[in-house]
Amino acid sequence: MSFEPHNLKPRRRGKKEKKRKMAEDTLYLQLHKLSSVEQILDQILTTLWKTRRSGLRPPDKSRFQSLLSLPSLPDLDPVLACLRLLIRKSVHENFNGDDLLKLFPPDLSLDLQSLLVLLLQKYQSQWKEELAKEQ
């Protein structure tokens, strides 16, 4: 007779965790909308960081909508949510370049992947310092 303790079974994800993971994966697909704005991505990320508590002002939202060539403001919200999530993971969860790359859709251009990782790493320590000062 074999003995298998039940605490050695692999951990199964709960329904809430699975739903959160699926929602995040879907959100990361929004990164495709950034391919046309690689040159201003730095500005978008820094603006999102500065407005993390207050939210974007309508003029900034309109400008980003225009730069991304999105048909309406509601189309912009998931893109901004995705970028804010990447910022949070970079700052609060200490995600490094490899961790971030695993979040990106597999068909996202290598140039955009590299740029996003480079920018998030560029600001990571600065943003962490700002958070530490605020607390």
Secondary structure, DSSP 8 states (H G I E B T S, - for coil): -----GGGS-----HHHHHHHHHHHHHHGGGGGGGGGGGGHHHHHHHHHHTTTT---HHHHHHHHHHTT-SSHHHHHHHHHHHHHHHHHHHHS---HHHHHHHS-TTS-HHHHHHHHHHHHHHHHHHHHHHHHH-
